[in-house]
Amino acid sequence: MVSVATPTGSPGTTGQKPTRRVPGPLVILGALFLAIAITSSILSAAGVSFTAAGGKSTPILGFFSGQGLLNLLTGAITNFVDFPALGVTLTMVLGLGVAQGTGALETAVRIAFARVPARIVPYGVAFLCCQGHVLSDGSFVLLPPLAMQIFKAKGRNPLAGLVAGLACVAVGYGGGLVFGTSDVGYTAVTESAAKLAHVPGYVSDTGVTMNWFITSTIGIVLPLVLGWVTVHILEPRIAPIAAAGSGTPDRGVVVTRAQYRAVALGLAAVAAYIAVVIAWWLWPGSALRGDGGALVQSPFLKNLVPILALAFVIFGMIYGRVAGIPKEQRKLLPLLTNSIREMSGFIVIVFVLAQVISVLTWSNLSSFFAVGIASGLDHIGITGYLALLAVAILTAVMSVFISGTALWGLEAPVMVPALMLNGLAPAGLQIAFRMAVQWGSVVSPANVFIYFTYNEARKIDSSITIGWLIRRTSFFVPAAAVTWFAVLAVFYFAGIPVGPGVGLKLG
């Protein structure tokens, strides 16, 4: 990743060095690991178990036991190597490293946004990030650094762009104008859970489009709110970057004719490459299609990250050659090596985080909390719109520890059948889940992308702490929650379909 000039002041608003109120990431993860280990051991010694979907009794396994210690010892390397976000992140970083190392990405952003008023940039960035679910986890790696470059090009604080990029991707992850692989995963879980309800006369209305109307609405409305939060709440709480070229407009930076030509040829090559890949995907019988020729649930959409990473490599290499970048500065291997070298701190954090997640999963604590809270809400007897809010709040709390389809796989078998019997449609329960699926992640020490963004932020200001970052991403959660709840209320009480022929209530 490209380093940006270091600010002379603090990341706060006073211009003084911030007080380190929050420990470093390794201390936080170590404390979290210890808390999980102790809690699991106490509950295991007490013989605590729980009943998950299907009626099977599942015990809590204690870490401080022969089995627990052996599991960590034998699985430490596998936990690290197989950590889902590691490959995604490093693959995208390789591509971005080439595009940034040659100057291609920064020049392209400067050209693309040359005539865009700086005042609307936060709203445009928020809109872009709220469509990020299409890239799945790759959006957390690609979009925040891109937002940083856009802010920098328009004379806005690059730190604000980076933080807003992460927060907007997370809180807007459940919405968007187009479908992504997550839509397919959520729908499959919802459909299976709905079959457990045995509601008389119910005809399945689940499908990948069942939330399309409401997610599209959110994809338009939410960016307006998040853009406002960026301008009026986030940016005033981040000190100006008082170094040339970082926090001042690029009006004085002239894009040469050679750079224009290099960007044009680079983008043309990328367009040709993408066209070939898409044509291969659409071709009948293509290996990029899924079972039965499926286009949505297909290897193409599941593997967008390496496809995009290669696109950035192509763009960067062609730009470097055409723009006349010295040969030593555009050699591929050094560019790739440097991009990974700058991620060394992140890789160390991932190793520790992988062990924390492994113990949390192995001990069954994550499932215990998810099923317990879901069952508690069911027993309270909340119905209607309040039940949808309860599902969203439950999801937000649990997303601190688990996210994505894995979390819905724990919630849905309990919540969907129970609330269907109270008249709520599966589509409504799914949208209540997906609206909050990443809310907790932007304030969670278990979220690997917090550390990725932290790593990028420290290239701008080495005094930044994890606490500083989490406090500022948290600004976006209440605003997103109020917006989601308001849009959901309009659809619920006005009886507006949330998808083609699908409502929030059964019948």
C-alpha positions as CSV (number, residue, x, y, z in Angstrom):
1,M,0.0,0.0,0.0
2,V,1.2,3.5,-0.6
3,S,2.3,5.5,2.4
4,V,0.8,9.0,2.8
5,A,2.6,11.9,4.4
6,T,2.7,11.8,8.2
7,P,0.7,14.4,10.0
8,T,2.3,16.8,12.4
9,G,-0.5,16.7,14.9
10,S,-2.5,14.0,16.5
11,P,-5.4,12.1,14.9
12,G,-7.7,13.9,17.4
13,T,-8.8,17.5,17.3
14,T,-6.4,19.1,19.8
15,G,-3.1,18.8,17.9
16,Q,-1.6,16.9,20.9
17,K,-0.5,13.3,21.0
18,P,-3.4,11.1,22.0
19,T,-3.4,9.3,25.3
20,R,-3.3,5.5,24.8
21,R,-6.4,4.5,26.6
22,V,-6.8,1.2,24.8
23,P,-4.0,-1.4,24.8
24,G,-2.4,-2.6,21.6
25,P,-4.1,-5.2,19.4
26,L,-2.0,-8.2,20.7
27,V,-2.9,-7.3,24.3
28,I,-6.6,-7.0,23.4
29,L,-6.5,-10.4,21.6
30,G,-4.6,-12.0,24.4
31,A,-7.2,-10.8,27.0
32,L,-10.0,-12.1,24.8
33,F,-8.3,-15.4,24.4
34,L,-7.9,-15.7,28.2
35,A,-11.5,-14.7,28.8
36,I,-12.8,-17.4,26.3
37,A,-10.5,-20.0,27.8
38,I,-11.6,-19.3,31.4
39,T,-15.3,-19.0,30.6
40,S,-15.3,-22.2,28.6
41,S,-13.5,-24.1,31.4
42,I,-15.9,-22.9,34.1
43,L,-19.0,-23.8,32.1
44,S,-17.6,-27.1,31.1
45,A,-16.7,-28.0,34.7
46,A,-20.3,-27.1,35.6
47,G,-21.6,-29.5,32.9
48,V,-23.4,-26.8,30.9
49,S,-24.8,-27.9,27.5
50,F,-27.4,-26.5,25.1
51,T,-29.8,-27.9,22.5
52,A,-29.2,-26.6,19.0
53,A,-31.4,-27.1,15.9
54,G,-32.4,-30.7,15.4
55,G,-32.7,-31.4,19.2
56,K,-29.1,-32.5,19.6
57,S,-27.5,-31.7,23.0
58,T,-24.1,-30.0,22.7
59,P,-21.7,-29.6,25.6
60,I,-19.4,-26.7,26.3
61,L,-15.8,-27.9,26.0
62,G,-13.2,-26.4,28.4
63,F,-10.0,-25.1,27.0
64,F,-8.0,-25.8,30.2
65,S,-8.1,-29.6,29.6
66,G,-5.9,-32.1,27.9
67,Q,-8.3,-32.1,24.9
68,G,-8.4,-28.3,24.7
69,L,-4.6,-27.8,24.9
70,L,-4.0,-30.6,22.4
71,N,-6.6,-29.0,20.0
72,L,-4.7,-25.7,20.1
73,L,-1.3,-27.3,19.6
74,T,-2.3,-29.5,16.7
75,G,-4.4,-26.9,15.0
76,A,-2.4,-23.7,15.5
77,I,-0.8,-23.8,12.0
78,T,-4.0,-24.9,10.3
79,N,-6.0,-22.2,12.1
80,F,-3.6,-19.6,10.7
81,V,-3.2,-20.9,7.2
82,D,-6.9,-21.6,6.7
83,F,-8.1,-18.3,8.3
84,P,-10.7,-17.2,5.7
85,A,-9.8,-13.5,5.5
86,L,-6.0,-14.1,5.2
87,G,-5.9,-15.3,1.6
88,V,-8.6,-12.8,0.5
89,T,-6.7,-9.9,2.1
90,L,-3.2,-10.7,0.9
91,T,-4.4,-11.6,-2.6
92,M,-6.1,-8.2,-3.0
93,V,-3.1,-6.5,-1.4
94,L,-0.8,-8.0,-4.1
95,G,-2.9,-6.5,-6.8
96,L,-3.3,-3.1,-5.1
97,G,0.4,-3.0,-4.3
98,V,1.2,-3.0,-8.1
99,A,-1.4,-0.4,-9.0
100,Q,-0.4,1.8,-6.1
101,G,3.4,1.2,-6.4
102,T,3.5,2.4,-10.0
103,G,1.2,5.4,-9.2
104,A,-1.5,4.1,-11.5
105,L,-4.3,4.0,-8.9
106,E,-3.6,7.5,-7.6
107,T,-3.4,9.0,-11.0
108,A,-6.6,7.3,-12.2
109,V,-8.5,8.5,-9.1
110,R,-7.2,12.1,-9.6
111,I,-8.4,12.0,-13.3
112,A,-11.7,10.4,-12.5
113,F,-12.6,12.9,-9.7
114,A,-11.0,16.0,-11.3
115,R,-14.4,17.6,-12.0
116,V,-16.3,16.2,-9.0
117,P,-17.0,18.8,-6.3
118,A,-15.2,17.9,-3.1
119,R,-18.3,18.5,-1.1
120,I,-20.1,15.5,-2.7
121,V,-17.2,13.1,-2.4
122,P,-18.2,11.7,1.0
123,Y,-21.6,10.8,-0.4
124,G,-20.2,9.2,-3.5
125,V,-17.8,7.1,-1.4
126,A,-20.6,6.1,0.9
127,F,-22.7,5.0,-2.1
128,L,-19.8,3.0,-3.5
129,C,-19.1,1.3,-0.2
130,C,-22.7,0.4,0.4
131,Q,-22.6,-1.8,-2.7
132,G,-19.5,-3.6,-1.4
133,H,-21.3,-6.9,-0.5
134,V,-20.9,-7.9,-4.2
135,L,-17.2,-8.4,-3.5
136,S,-17.8,-10.3,-0.2
137,D,-14.8,-10.0,2.1
138,G,-12.8,-8.4,-0.7
139,S,-14.7,-5.2,-0.2
140,F,-13.2,-4.6,3.2
141,V,-9.7,-4.7,1.6
142,L,-10.3,-2.9,-1.7
143,L,-12.8,-0.1,-0.8
144,P,-11.3,1.6,2.3
145,P,-7.9,2.3,0.7
146,L,-9.7,3.4,-2.5
147,A,-11.8,5.8,-0.4
148,M,-8.6,7.1,1.2
149,Q,-7.1,7.8,-2.3
150,I,-10.4,9.6,-3.4
151,F,-10.4,11.8,-0.3
152,K,-6.8,12.6,-0.8
153,A,-7.3,13.6,-4.4
154,K,-10.0,16.0,-3.5
155,G,-8.2,17.7,-0.7
156,R,-10.2,15.9,2.1
157,N,-8.5,14.1,5.0
158,P,-7.3,10.7,3.7
159,L,-7.7,9.3,7.3
160,A,-11.4,10.2,7.2
161,G,-11.7,8.5,3.8
162,L,-10.1,5.3,5.2
163,V,-12.2,5.2,8.3
164,A,-15.5,6.0,6.5
165,G,-14.7,3.4,3.8
166,L,-14.4,0.6,6.4
167,A,-17.5,1.8,8.4
168,C,-19.7,2.3,5.3
169,V,-18.8,-1.1,3.9
170,A,-19.7,-2.8,7.2
171,V,-23.0,-1.0,8.1
172,G,-24.2,-1.0,4.5
173,Y,-23.2,-4.6,3.9
174,G,-26.8,-5.9,4.0
175,G,-28.1,-3.5,1.4
176,G,-27.2,-2.6,-2.2
177,L,-28.6,-2.4,-5.7
178,V,-27.3,-5.6,-7.1
179,F,-27.0,-9.2,-5.9
180,G,-23.9,-10.8,-4.4
181,T,-22.8,-14.3,-3.2
182,S,-24.1,-13.4,0.3
183,D,-27.6,-13.2,-1.1
184,V,-27.4,-16.8,-2.2
185,G,-26.0,-18.0,1.1
186,Y,-28.5,-16.2,3.2
187,T,-31.4,-17.5,1.0
188,A,-30.3,-21.1,1.3
189,V,-30.2,-20.9,5.1
190,T,-33.6,-19.1,5.3
191,E,-35.2,-21.6,3.0
192,S,-34.0,-24.6,5.1
193,A,-35.2,-22.9,8.3
194,A,-38.6,-22.0,6.9
195,K,-39.3,-25.7,6.2
196,L,-39.0,-26.4,10.0
197,A,-42.0,-24.2,10.7
198,H,-44.7,-26.4,9.2
199,V,-47.1,-23.5,8.8
200,P,-50.5,-24.7,7.3
201,G,-50.9,-23.5,3.8
202,Y,-47.5,-21.8,3.5
203,V,-46.0,-21.9,0.1
204,S,-42.3,-21.1,-0.1
205,D,-41.6,-17.6,-1.3
206,T,-37.9,-17.6,-0.6
207,G,-35.5,-16.8,-3.4
208,V,-32.4,-14.7,-4.1
209,T,-34.7,-11.7,-5.0
210,M,-36.9,-11.8,-1.9
211,N,-35.2,-8.7,-0.3
212,W,-34.4,-6.9,-3.5
213,F,-36.8,-3.9,-3.1
214,I,-35.8,-3.0,0.4
215,T,-32.1,-3.6,-0.1
216,S,-32.1,-1.4,-3.2
217,T,-33.9,1.3,-1.2
218,I,-31.3,1.1,1.5
219,G,-28.5,1.1,-1.1
220,I,-29.8,4.6,-2.1
221,V,-31.0,6.1,1.2
222,L,-28.2,4.9,3.6
223,P,-25.3,6.5,1.7
224,L,-26.9,9.9,2.1
225,V,-27.0,9.4,5.9
226,L,-23.5,8.0,6.1
227,G,-22.1,10.8,3.9
228,W,-23.6,13.3,6.3
229,V,-22.0,11.4,9.3
230,T,-18.7,11.5,7.5
231,V,-18.8,15.3,6.9
232,H,-20.4,16.5,10.1
233,I,-19.3,14.0,12.7
234,L,-16.2,12.1,11.6
235,E,-14.1,14.7,9.8
236,P,-14.3,17.3,12.6
237,R,-12.9,14.7,14.9
238,I,-9.8,14.0,12.8
239,A,-7.1,16.7,12.7
240,P,-6.0,18.0,9.3
241,I,-3.1,16.3,7.8
242,A,-0.5,19.1,7.9
243,A,1.8,17.8,5.3
244,A,2.1,18.7,1.6
245,G,0.1,16.5,-0.7
246,S,-2.0,14.7,1.9
247,G,-4.6,17.1,3.1
248,T,-4.6,19.7,0.4
249,P,-6.3,19.6,-3.0
250,D,-4.3,18.2,-5.9
251,R,-4.9,21.3,-8.0
252,G,-1.2,21.9,-8.2
253,V,-0.4,18.4,-9.4
254,V,-0.5,18.3,-13.2
255,V,-1.4,15.1,-14.9
256,T,0.8,14.8,-17.9
257,R,-0.2,13.7,-21.4
258,A,1.8,10.5,-20.9
259,Q,-0.1,9.8,-17.7
260,Y,-3.4,10.3,-19.3
261,R,-2.4,8.0,-22.1
262,A,-1.1,5.4,-19.6
263,V,-4.3,5.4,-17.6
264,A,-6.4,5.1,-20.8
265,L,-4.3,2.2,-22.2
266,G,-4.3,0.5,-18.8
267,L,-8.0,0.8,-18.4
268,A,-8.5,-0.5,-22.0
269,A,-6.4,-3.6,-21.2
270,V,-8.4,-4.2,-18.0
271,A,-11.7,-3.7,-19.9
272,A,-10.5,-6.3,-22.4
273,Y,-9.5,-8.7,-19.7
274,I,-12.8,-8.3,-17.8
275,A,-14.8,-8.7,-21.1
276,V,-13.0,-12.0,-21.8
277,V,-13.7,-13.3,-18.3
278,I,-17.4,-12.3,-18.4
279,A,-17.8,-13.8,-21.8
280,W,-16.3,-17.1,-20.5
281,W,-18.7,-16.9,-17.5
282,L,-21.8,-16.3,-19.7
283,W,-20.8,-19.0,-22.3
284,P,-23.1,-22.0,-22.0
285,G,-21.4,-24.9,-20.2
286,S,-18.6,-22.7,-19.0
287,A,-16.5,-23.9,-16.1
288,L,-17.1,-20.5,-14.4
289,R,-20.8,-21.4,-14.1
290,G,-22.3,-23.2,-11.1
291,D,-24.3,-26.4,-10.9
292,G,-26.9,-26.6,-13.7
293,G,-25.4,-23.6,-15.4
294,A,-26.1,-21.2,-12.5
295,L,-24.8,-17.7,-13.0
296,V,-25.2,-16.3,-9.4
297,Q,-24.0,-19.3,-7.4
298,S,-21.0,-19.8,-9.5
299,P,-17.2,-20.0,-9.3
300,F,-17.0,-16.6,-11.1
301,L,-18.8,-14.7,-8.3
302,K,-17.2,-16.7,-5.6
303,N,-13.7,-15.9,-6.9
304,L,-14.0,-12.2,-7.7
305,V,-11.0,-11.3,-5.5
306,P,-8.3,-13.0,-7.6
307,I,-9.9,-11.8,-10.8
308,L,-9.9,-8.2,-9.5
309,A,-6.4,-8.6,-8.1
310,L,-5.1,-9.6,-11.5
311,A,-6.9,-6.6,-13.1
312,F,-5.0,-4.3,-10.8
313,V,-1.7,-6.0,-11.7
314,I,-2.5,-5.5,-15.4
315,F,-3.4,-1.9,-14.9
316,G,-0.4,-1.1,-12.8
317,M,2.1,-2.8,-15.2
318,I,0.8,-1.2,-18.3
319,Y,0.5,2.2,-16.7
320,G,4.1,2.0,-15.4
321,R,5.5,1.1,-18.9
322,V,3.4,3.7,-20.9
323,A,3.9,6.5,-18.3
324,G,7.6,6.1,-18.5
325,I,8.1,5.0,-14.8
326,P,11.7,4.0,-14.4
327,K,12.2,0.3,-14.9
328,E,13.5,-0.3,-11.3
329,Q,10.3,1.2,-9.9
330,R,8.0,-1.0,-12.0
331,K,9.6,-4.4,-11.6
332,L,6.8,-6.8,-10.6
333,L,8.5,-8.9,-8.0
334,P,9.7,-5.9,-5.8
335,L,6.3,-4.3,-6.1
336,L,4.6,-7.6,-4.9
337,T,7.2,-8.1,-2.2
338,N,6.9,-4.6,-0.8
339,S,3.1,-4.9,-0.6
340,I,3.3,-8.0,1.5
341,R,6.2,-6.6,3.6
342,E,4.0,-3.7,4.7
343,M,1.4,-6.3,5.8
344,S,3.8,-8.0,8.2
345,G,2.1,-6.6,11.4
346,F,-1.3,-7.5,10.1
347,I,-0.1,-11.1,9.4
348,V,1.1,-11.4,13.0
349,I,-2.3,-10.2,14.3
350,V,-4.1,-12.7,12.1
351,F,-2.1,-15.6,13.6
352,V,-3.2,-14.6,17.1
353,L,-6.7,-13.9,16.0
354,A,-7.0,-17.2,14.2
355,Q,-6.3,-19.0,17.5
356,V,-8.9,-16.9,19.4
357,I,-11.6,-17.7,16.8
358,S,-10.6,-21.4,16.8
359,V,-10.9,-21.7,20.6
360,L,-14.2,-19.8,20.6
361,T,-15.6,-22.2,17.9
362,W,-14.1,-25.4,19.3
363,S,-15.5,-24.7,22.8
364,N,-19.0,-24.2,21.4
365,L,-19.2,-20.9,23.2
366,S,-20.2,-19.0,20.1
367,S,-23.1,-21.4,19.3
368,F,-24.1,-21.4,23.0
369,F,-24.5,-17.6,23.1
370,A,-26.3,-17.4,19.8
371,V,-28.8,-20.2,20.5
372,G,-29.3,-19.0,24.1
373,I,-30.1,-15.4,23.1
374,A,-32.3,-16.5,20.2
375,S,-34.3,-18.9,22.4
376,G,-34.6,-16.1,25.0
377,L,-36.2,-13.8,22.5
378,D,-38.5,-16.5,21.4
379,H,-39.7,-17.2,24.9
380,I,-40.3,-13.5,25.6
381,G,-43.0,-13.6,22.9
382,I,-42.2,-10.4,21.0
383,T,-44.1,-10.2,17.7
384,G,-44.6,-8.0,14.6
385,Y,-42.3,-5.1,13.9
386,L,-40.7,-5.3,17.4
387,A,-39.7,-8.9,16.7
388,L,-37.9,-7.8,13.6
389,L,-36.0,-5.2,15.6
390,A,-35.2,-7.9,18.2
391,V,-33.7,-10.1,15.5
392,A,-31.6,-7.2,14.2
393,I,-30.3,-6.3,17.7
394,L,-29.5,-9.9,18.5
395,T,-27.6,-10.1,15.2
396,A,-25.7,-6.9,15.9
397,V,-24.6,-8.2,19.3
398,M,-23.6,-11.6,18.0
399,S,-21.8,-10.1,15.0
400,V,-19.1,-9.0,17.4
401,F,-18.0,-12.6,17.6
402,I,-19.5,-14.3,14.4
403,S,-20.7,-12.9,11.1
404,G,-22.1,-13.8,7.7
405,T,-23.8,-17.0,6.8
406,A,-22.3,-18.8,9.8
407,L,-24.2,-16.6,12.2
408,W,-27.5,-16.8,10.2
409,G,-27.0,-20.6,10.3
410,L,-27.2,-20.4,14.1
411,E,-30.0,-17.9,14.3
412,A,-32.3,-19.0,11.5
413,P,-33.3,-22.5,12.7
414,V,-34.5,-21.0,16.0
415,M,-35.9,-17.6,15.0
416,V,-37.4,-18.3,11.5
417,P,-39.8,-21.2,12.5
418,A,-40.8,-19.5,15.8
419,L,-41.6,-16.1,14.3
420,M,-43.3,-17.6,11.2
421,L,-45.8,-19.1,13.6
422,N,-46.4,-15.6,14.8
423,G,-47.2,-14.4,11.3
424,L,-43.8,-13.0,10.0
425,A,-42.5,-14.1,6.6
426,P,-39.0,-15.6,6.2
427,A,-38.1,-12.7,3.9
428,G,-38.8,-10.3,6.8
429,L,-36.6,-12.2,9.2
430,Q,-33.8,-12.4,6.7
431,I,-33.8,-8.7,6.1
432,A,-33.8,-8.1,9.9
433,F,-30.7,-10.3,10.1
434,R,-28.9,-8.9,7.1
435,M,-29.4,-5.3,8.1
436,A,-27.3,-5.8,11.2
437,V,-24.9,-8.6,10.1
438,Q,-21.8,-6.4,10.2
439,W,-22.8,-3.7,12.8
440,G,-20.9,-5.3,15.6
441,S,-17.9,-6.0,13.4
442,V,-16.8,-2.4,13.1
443,V,-16.3,-2.2,16.9
444,S,-15.1,-5.8,17.4
445,P,-11.5,-6.8,18.3
446,A,-12.3,-10.2,16.6
447,N,-12.8,-8.5,13.2
448,V,-9.6,-9.0,11.1
449,F,-10.5,-6.1,8.8
450,I,-10.3,-3.7,11.8
451,Y,-6.6,-4.6,12.0
452,F,-6.1,-4.3,8.2
453,T,-7.5,-0.7,8.4
454,Y,-5.5,0.0,11.5
455,N,-2.4,-1.1,9.6
456,E,-3.2,1.3,6.8
457,A,-4.0,4.1,9.1
458,R,-0.7,3.9,10.9
459,K,1.0,4.6,7.6
460,I,-0.6,8.0,7.8
461,D,-0.1,8.6,11.5
462,S,1.9,6.1,13.6
463,S,0.3,7.4,16.9
464,I,-3.1,6.0,15.9
465,T,-4.4,3.2,18.2
466,I,-7.0,0.5,17.8
467,G,-9.2,2.4,20.3
468,W,-8.9,5.6,18.2
469,L,-10.1,3.7,15.1
470,I,-13.0,1.8,16.8
471,R,-14.3,5.0,18.4
472,R,-14.6,6.6,15.0
473,T,-16.1,3.7,13.2
474,S,-18.7,3.5,16.0
475,F,-20.1,6.9,14.9
476,F,-21.7,5.2,11.9
477,V,-23.5,2.4,13.7
478,P,-26.3,4.4,15.4
479,A,-27.0,6.4,12.2
480,A,-27.2,3.1,10.2
481,A,-29.4,1.5,12.7
482,V,-31.9,4.4,12.8
483,T,-32.0,4.5,9.0
484,W,-32.5,0.7,8.6
485,F,-35.2,0.7,11.3
486,A,-37.0,3.7,9.7
487,V,-37.0,2.1,6.2
488,L,-38.1,-1.2,7.7
489,A,-41.0,0.5,9.5
490,V,-42.1,2.1,6.2
491,F,-42.2,-1.2,4.4
492,Y,-43.8,-3.0,7.4
493,F,-46.6,-0.6,8.3
494,A,-47.3,0.5,4.7
495,G,-47.4,-3.2,3.5
496,I,-44.9,-2.6,0.8
497,P,-43.4,-5.8,-0.7
498,V,-39.7,-6.2,0.2
499,G,-39.1,-8.2,-3.0
500,P,-41.1,-9.4,-6.0
501,G,-44.3,-10.7,-4.6
502,V,-42.9,-11.0,-1.1
503,G,-43.9,-9.1,2.0
504,L,-42.8,-8.9,5.6
505,K,-45.9,-10.8,6.9
506,L,-47.2,-14.2,5.9
507,G,-50.2,-14.0,3.6
